Amino acid sequence: MSEQQQEASVLVESGEYYREAMRWYSTKYHSPIAERALLIIITVGAAVVTLMTIISLFMVLPLVDTKTMIVRVPQSLDRVARVQQLMTDPRGNPNHAVMEWFVSNFVEVRESYDIDKQERYNVRVWALSSQPVYAQYSAYYKGAESPTRRFERHTKRSVSVRDITVKEVESLGRIDGSPAETVDVKATVQFEATELSSREERKSAWVADIAFRFSKIHVDQITGEMTPMEFKVTGYESKQLGLE
């Protein structure tokens, strides 16, 4: 028996021959499979990274100069309900006090101008006006003498009511089954208008003739329930008296 045969016989008897054969088989067939799987994982990962990079570039490019836009948000604190005393004399007529307050408030929002508060003014005028009166108001703001065109953002116009004179009251009785009396009223309002800009302040005296329907406050003496009142302007005209 040759030396090589003897060595092979020893390796077979000790089992080293089979272990070496298994290592060779694993290196020849198993390792390439594991290497291919690892290569596939690395390739997929690289492809995902490349795809995300391309998407990010498309989102970023082209580079543009972003313009800042300022958006005005109304402060909720400006809309907190407030209690206002309308009568100083407890023996006075509450209907007359409420009537005067509504007249004064309507003239103020109707004649004032502030670009930042104009939307609020428009809603208030709409709520207190009959359809023809509001149509007249809308036409005025679309015309050549519109405060929006005259004042824009550089001027604000505020109004201070000086005097309210009731000229005529016509009772309509209790209409629509309401327990409260409804009256048609005509009044004259004298007020001062102040136009304030960065360059000057100009004051002028005005007078307004206003007609409105007012449903008086009525409280049921038994249940204490109050009938909702109504105030609706049915006619409005104003004119300038002069400059101050």
C-alpha angles and dihedrals in degrees: 000000000000125000093252092052091050091051091049090049090053092049092050093048092048093046093236090116092062093045090052090048091052092050090050092048091048092049092047100045113007100047096055090053092053091045092051091050091050091047091051091051091049091047093050091048091050090049092051092049091048092049092049090049092053092048091050091051091051090051094049099039136109095043111227133183106248114218117219115233122200114214118195114221117194114240113242089214089068090063100053112130114250131199112229125190111231100176129051094178112065089204093057127108110269092199091057092048093050091045092053092047092054092047092049093046093049093051091048096052092038095054102031125092129198118149091213093052100031095104090056090048092051093051091049093050090048092051094051099039134083116236096263092048093050091046088055090049092050092049090051091055091049094049133090093266093052113143088225090063095039101043106020106164099324098072137045125197121207129183132213118191112223104178141001120201120186107216104177138008123191118186117221093184122222105334128187090018092292117150089218122088116244122209136187109223135190119197141170120226124196115199143165121233121205120197110196125188134158090266106040149357119227126186128195138178120237140177127207130196110209131183120193145163116237128189108206123234111265125188120190105234092211105042098023090228115151120220111230109254126225132215119180127165111225099176137018136177129161134184137181119252098189148294124289 
